[in-house]
Amino acid sequence: MTTSDATLTRPVAVPGTAPAAPARAYDAGLLVLRLVLGLTMAAHGTQKLFGWFGGGGVDGTGQFFAASGYPSPKAFAVVAGLSETLGGLGLVLGLLTPLAAAAVAGTLVNAISVKWGGGFFAPQGVEYELLIALSAVALALTGPGRIAVDRLLPVLRSHRVAHGVAAIVLGAVVAGVTLLLRH
């Protein structure tokens, strides 16, 4: 085991309890979460940008953003579409995972604020958006696992919780500023 592998070890079993899952199981679970969350968000982003998958494209999304009180609605539609598409693809690849997760979470904070007041459960509620946002936060904090491009990047090779916290704070600040611009 190399030094960098030692920083990625998972909890060990305490005598008298069930054994801890092997690191491969954690990595496989994180990969599945990244793939499902990332592809879902990338698809939502391409709906906004290109009108794919029945989306409104920039014009239709811009109209929705205008009705929701955002200034420069087409520009915000592009920002939201790029955040979802690039954040989603970053999660799929495990590339710059804390920032990708923050982009997804920040976008979903805005979606939650738009739907707020419709209760918790779908279709008017925020359960779906909240689940996606907090899943992204969880990935930012845990890291992508060892099956990720981040493992090839020296700074992100061994995940640090501080990277995830800093990225989530950045995403929250950007989401907050965006919400302050909304009327």
Secondary structure, DSSP 8 states (H G I E B T S, - for coil): --HHHHTT------TTS-----HHHHHHHHHHHHHHHHHHHHHHHHHHHH-GGG--HHHHHHHHHHHTT-SSHHHHHHHHHHHHHHHHHHHHHTSSHHHHHHHHHHHHHHHHHHHTTS-SSTTTSSHHHHHHHHHHHHHHHH---SSSGGGGSTTTSS--HHHHHHHHHHHHHHHHHHHHH--
